[in-house]
Amino acid sequence: MRLSRLSRTVLGVVTVLILLVVYLPLFVVLVNSFSTSTSLSWPPPGFTLEWWGKAFQSTGAIEAVGTSVAIALVATAISLVLGTLISLALQRFEFFGRDAISLLIILPIALPGIITGIALNNFFRTIMGVPLSIWTVVIAHATFCIVTVFNNVIARLRRTGTNLEEASADLGAGIWTTFRLVTFPQLRSALLAGALLAFALSFDEIIVTTFTAGSGVTTLPIYILNNMFRPNQAPVVSVIAVVLVIVSIVPIYLAQRLSGSEQTRR
């Protein structure tokens, strides 16, 4: 489709405006992390690296990073196992209610985070009688991280088909041998992309975490929220926010590159 010069100009202007609305606030946070002001006044009266040094020396921030990484790693591991198994079951087998189950698997990521958080809080505390802890956060994160793995794996299974698996079975290979030598190599990049997206999704999640974290469990997003309005903490929070953005971008970028490389090879 060919567009007129006016149409291209209008689309270009609209695109630039949208990108400015999305990324200009992030740029402001980046600049404020170097500001000499303790109240994040704009424009910055001066620039300094003092806040970056304080942020990397902050025991609370470092512990929060460790907690977020630990939760994200465990939630991602659970999501890889369950998401892959569910994808194989829904794609490789015909049974009653398959479409309904597929919808239920995807639903958690479509629901507002506050609804998921309230529901899980009631489930853990009222129905199960389980005290909130770091493990309730892991389970809560796994409920929506599964979706990213599920979507990546089932899309790959639909593209690859079953010809190679059937050929492996005809040659006498068992189920596990076929999975290890045929199915898994085809899913490897999809699993890695799903894992990276799941990790990024878990690492910066705050709404569900707020409802499912026990006392003493402080992830990095919660640490930022708790310290944002404390005296002289705003610049340090800006530094942590910049680091959080970078950490979130890296896995998403790698996942996009993996998906793009796989499509190019095909």
VEXDREN-2710 file (C-alpha; in Angstrom, 1 decimal):
% VEXDREN-2710
k/r/px/py/pz
1/MET/0.0/0.0/0.0
2/ARG/1.4/3.4/-1.0
3/LEU/0.6/6.5/1.1
4/SER/0.5/10.1/0.0
5/ARG/3.1/12.5/1.3
6/LEU/0.5/14.1/3.5
7/SER/-0.5/10.8/5.0
8/ARG/3.1/9.9/5.7
9/THR/3.7/13.2/7.3
10/VAL/0.7/12.9/9.6
11/LEU/1.6/9.4/10.6
12/GLY/5.2/10.5/11.3
13/VAL/4.0/13.4/13.5
14/VAL/1.6/11.1/15.4
15/THR/4.3/8.5/15.9
16/VAL/6.7/11.1/17.2
17/LEU/4.1/12.5/19.6
18/ILE/3.2/9.0/20.9
19/LEU/6.9/8.1/21.5
20/LEU/7.5/11.5/23.3
21/VAL/4.5/10.8/25.6
22/VAL/5.9/7.3/26.4
23/TYR/9.6/8.0/26.7
24/LEU/9.9/11.6/27.8
25/PRO/8.9/10.7/31.4
26/LEU/11.6/8.0/31.4
27/PHE/14.1/10.6/30.2
28/VAL/13.1/12.9/33.1
29/VAL/13.7/10.1/35.6
30/LEU/17.1/9.5/34.1
31/VAL/18.1/13.2/34.3
32/ASN/16.7/13.4/37.9
33/SER/19.0/10.6/39.0
34/PHE/21.9/12.9/38.3
35/SER/20.3/16.0/39.8
36/THR/21.8/17.8/42.8
37/SER/18.2/18.6/44.0
38/THR/16.8/16.4/46.8
39/SER/13.2/17.2/45.8
40/LEU/13.6/16.5/42.1
41/SER/12.9/20.1/41.0
42/TRP/12.9/20.8/37.3
43/PRO/15.0/21.9/35.6
44/PRO/17.8/20.3/37.7
45/PRO/20.0/23.0/39.5
46/GLY/23.1/20.9/38.8
47/PHE/24.4/17.4/38.2
48/THR/26.1/14.9/40.4
49/LEU/27.0/11.2/40.7
50/GLU/26.4/11.2/44.5
51/TRP/23.0/9.5/44.3
52/TRP/24.3/6.7/42.2
53/GLY/27.0/6.0/44.8
54/LYS/24.4/6.1/47.6
55/ALA/22.0/3.8/45.7
56/PHE/24.6/1.1/45.2
57/GLN/25.6/1.4/48.9
58/SER/22.0/1.1/50.1
59/THR/21.5/-2.1/52.0
60/GLY/17.8/-2.0/51.7
61/ALA/18.0/-1.5/47.9
62/ILE/20.5/-4.3/47.5
63/GLU/18.3/-6.7/49.6
64/ALA/15.2/-5.7/47.6
65/VAL/17.0/-6.5/44.3
66/GLY/18.0/-9.9/45.6
67/THR/14.5/-10.6/46.7
68/SER/13.1/-9.6/43.3
69/VAL/15.6/-11.7/41.4
70/ALA/15.0/-14.7/43.6
71/ILE/11.2/-14.5/43.2
72/ALA/11.5/-13.9/39.4
73/LEU/13.9/-16.9/39.0
74/VAL/11.6/-19.3/40.9
75/ALA/8.4/-18.0/39.3
76/THR/10.1/-18.3/35.9
77/ALA/11.2/-21.9/36.6
78/ILE/7.7/-22.9/37.6
79/SER/6.2/-21.1/34.6
80/LEU/8.6/-23.0/32.2
81/VAL/7.6/-26.4/33.5
82/LEU/3.8/-25.8/33.8
83/GLY/3.6/-23.6/30.7
84/THR/5.4/-26.1/28.5
85/LEU/3.3/-29.1/29.8
86/ILE/0.0/-27.2/29.3
87/SER/1.1/-26.1/25.8
88/LEU/1.9/-29.7/24.8
89/ALA/-1.4/-31.0/26.3
90/LEU/-3.5/-28.4/24.5
91/GLN/-1.8/-28.6/21.2
92/ARG/-1.0/-32.3/20.9
93/PHE/-4.3/-33.8/22.3
94/GLU/-8.0/-33.4/21.5
95/PHE/-10.3/-33.5/24.5
96/PHE/-13.5/-31.9/25.8
97/GLY/-13.1/-28.4/27.1
98/ARG/-9.8/-27.7/25.5
99/ASP/-10.7/-24.2/24.3
100/ALA/-12.1/-23.3/27.7
101/ILE/-8.9/-24.4/29.4
102/SER/-6.9/-22.4/26.9
103/LEU/-9.0/-19.3/27.8
104/LEU/-8.5/-19.9/31.5
105/ILE/-4.7/-20.1/31.1
106/ILE/-4.5/-16.7/29.3
107/LEU/-7.1/-15.0/31.5
108/PRO/-4.7/-14.1/34.5
109/ILE/-2.6/-11.8/32.3
110/ALA/-5.7/-10.0/30.9
111/LEU/-7.3/-9.4/34.3
112/PRO/-6.5/-6.1/36.2
113/GLY/-3.6/-6.7/38.6
114/ILE/-5.7/-5.4/41.5
115/ILE/-8.4/-8.1/40.9
116/THR/-5.8/-10.8/40.7
117/GLY/-4.1/-9.5/43.9
118/ILE/-7.4/-9.4/45.9
119/ALA/-8.4/-12.9/44.7
120/LEU/-5.1/-14.4/45.6
121/ASN/-5.0/-12.7/48.9
122/ASN/-8.4/-14.1/49.8
123/PHE/-7.4/-17.5/48.5
124/PHE/-4.2/-17.7/50.6
125/ARG/-5.5/-16.1/53.8
126/THR/-9.2/-17.1/53.9
127/ILE/-9.5/-20.3/52.0
128/MET/-6.1/-22.0/52.5
129/GLY/-5.3/-20.3/55.8
130/VAL/-1.7/-19.8/54.6
131/PRO/0.2/-16.8/56.0
132/LEU/1.6/-14.4/53.4
133/SER/5.3/-14.9/52.7
134/ILE/7.8/-14.8/49.8
135/TRP/6.4/-18.1/48.6
136/THR/2.9/-16.7/48.2
137/VAL/4.5/-14.0/46.0
138/VAL/6.2/-16.7/43.9
139/ILE/3.0/-18.6/43.4
140/ALA/1.1/-15.3/42.6
141/HIS/3.8/-14.3/40.0
142/ALA/3.8/-17.8/38.5
143/THR/0.0/-17.5/37.7
144/PHE/0.6/-14.8/35.1
145/CYS/4.2/-15.7/34.1
146/ILE/2.9/-19.0/32.8
147/VAL/1.0/-17.1/30.1
148/THR/4.2/-15.8/28.5
149/VAL/5.7/-19.2/28.3
150/PHE/2.4/-20.8/27.2
151/ASN/2.0/-18.3/24.3
152/ASN/5.5/-18.7/23.1
153/VAL/5.6/-22.5/23.3
154/ILE/2.1/-23.2/21.8
155/ALA/2.9/-20.8/18.9
156/ARG/6.0/-22.7/18.1
157/LEU/4.2/-26.1/18.4
158/ARG/1.6/-24.9/15.9
159/ARG/4.3/-23.9/13.4
160/THR/6.5/-27.0/13.7
161/GLY/3.7/-29.6/13.5
162/THR/4.1/-33.3/14.4
163/ASN/5.9/-34.8/11.4
164/LEU/9.3/-35.1/13.1
165/GLU/7.8/-36.4/16.3
166/GLU/5.8/-39.1/14.4
167/ALA/8.9/-40.0/12.4
168/SER/10.8/-40.4/15.6
169/ALA/8.1/-42.7/17.0
170/ASP/8.0/-44.7/13.8
171/LEU/11.8/-45.3/14.2
172/GLY/11.2/-46.8/17.7
173/ALA/12.0/-43.8/20.0
174/GLY/10.0/-43.5/23.2
175/ILE/8.1/-40.5/24.4
176/TRP/11.0/-39.1/26.5
177/THR/13.6/-39.8/23.8
178/THR/11.5/-38.0/21.2
179/PHE/11.0/-35.1/23.5
180/ARG/14.7/-34.8/24.3
181/LEU/16.0/-35.2/20.8
182/VAL/13.2/-33.8/18.6
183/THR/10.6/-31.7/20.5
184/PHE/12.9/-29.9/22.9
185/PRO/15.4/-28.6/20.3
186/GLN/12.5/-27.1/18.3
187/LEU/11.2/-25.4/21.4
188/ARG/14.5/-24.2/22.9
189/SER/14.5/-20.6/21.6
190/ALA/10.7/-20.3/22.3
191/LEU/11.3/-21.5/25.9
192/LEU/14.2/-19.0/26.3
193/ALA/12.2/-16.1/25.0
194/GLY/9.2/-17.0/27.2
195/ALA/11.6/-17.3/30.2
196/LEU/13.1/-13.9/29.6
197/LEU/9.7/-12.3/29.3
198/ALA/8.4/-14.1/32.4
199/PHE/11.5/-12.9/34.4
200/ALA/11.0/-9.3/33.3
201/LEU/7.2/-9.5/34.1
202/SER/7.9/-10.8/37.5
203/PHE/10.8/-8.6/38.4
204/ASP/8.9/-5.3/38.1
205/GLU/5.5/-6.4/39.2
206/ILE/4.0/-4.4/42.1
207/ILE/0.2/-4.6/42.3
208/VAL/-0.1/-8.4/42.8
209/THR/3.0/-8.3/45.0
210/THR/1.5/-5.8/47.3
211/PHE/-1.5/-8.0/48.0
212/THR/0.4/-11.3/48.4
213/ALA/3.7/-10.3/50.1
214/GLY/4.1/-11.0/53.8
215/SER/5.7/-8.7/56.3
216/GLY/9.4/-8.3/55.7
217/VAL/9.1/-9.2/52.0
218/THR/10.3/-6.2/50.1
219/THR/10.8/-6.5/46.3
220/LEU/12.5/-3.7/44.4
221/PRO/9.2/-2.1/43.1
222/ILE/7.8/-2.1/46.7
223/TYR/11.1/-0.6/47.9
224/ILE/10.7/2.2/45.4
225/LEU/7.1/2.9/46.3
226/ASN/7.9/3.0/50.1
227/ASN/10.9/5.4/49.7
228/MET/9.6/7.7/46.9
229/PHE/8.2/10.4/49.2
230/ARG/10.7/10.0/52.1
231/PRO/13.1/13.0/52.7
232/ASN/16.2/13.0/50.6
233/GLN/15.3/9.6/49.1
234/ALA/13.7/10.8/45.8
235/PRO/17.1/11.0/43.9
236/VAL/18.1/7.5/45.1
237/VAL/14.7/6.2/44.0
238/SER/15.3/7.7/40.6
239/VAL/18.6/5.9/40.3
240/ILE/16.9/2.6/41.3
241/ALA/14.1/3.3/38.8
242/VAL/16.6/3.8/36.0
243/VAL/18.3/0.5/36.9
244/LEU/14.9/-1.2/37.0
245/VAL/14.1/0.1/33.5
246/ILE/17.5/-1.2/32.2
247/VAL/17.0/-4.6/33.8
248/SER/13.5/-4.9/32.3
249/ILE/14.6/-3.8/28.8
250/VAL/17.4/-6.4/28.5
251/PRO/15.3/-9.6/28.7
252/ILE/12.6/-8.1/26.5
253/TYR/15.1/-7.1/23.9
254/LEU/16.8/-10.5/23.9
255/ALA/13.4/-12.3/23.7
256/GLN/12.5/-10.1/20.7
257/ARG/15.8/-10.9/19.0
258/LEU/15.3/-14.6/19.6
259/SER/11.8/-14.5/18.1
260/GLY/13.0/-12.5/15.1
261/SER/16.0/-14.7/14.5
262/GLU/13.8/-17.8/14.6
263/GLN/11.3/-16.4/12.1
264/THR/14.2/-15.3/9.8
265/ARG/15.6/-18.8/9.8
266/ARG/12.2/-20.2/8.9
END
